């Protein structure tokens, strides 16, 4: 497991944390033993991401993955940089499925998007 690896893992819904579903996530932070992995959720493309009245809002926190095949994805997808999700070693090793890895270009673009979003929203 390394930074920018993409896994299929369980993600809780924001409004109902006791509910959720499996979706792709990208590892962006490696930390201590108790919660060693920080990940960001990946969402497939949706019309609301491009609608005139919502496009600017979504563009502020979504990074579009350019090399979807390298990431193990099969359709246009976006990383949501707003919320870091904590995972234990066991959650990734035993409950998550490896999909791929972000390309160097996407890793660099994601880092830039993370920095831009968090510096604007401190």
Secondary structure as GFF3:
##gff-version 3
##sequence-region A 1 122
A	DSSP	beta_strand	5	12	.	.	.	ID=ss1
A	DSSP	beta_strand	20	30	.	.	.	ID=ss2
A	DSSP	beta_strand	37	44	.	.	.	ID=ss3
A	DSSP	three_ten_helix	47	49	.	.	.	ID=ss4
A	DSSP	alpha_helix	55	59	.	.	.	ID=ss5
A	DSSP	beta_strand	62	64	.	.	.	ID=ss6
A	DSSP	beta_strand	77	80	.	.	.	ID=ss7
A	DSSP	beta_strand	85	87	.	.	.	ID=ss8
A	DSSP	alpha_helix	89	95	.	.	.	ID=ss9
A	DSSP	beta_strand	97	101	.	.	.	ID=ss10
A	DSSP	alpha_helix	104	120	.	.	.	ID=ss11
###
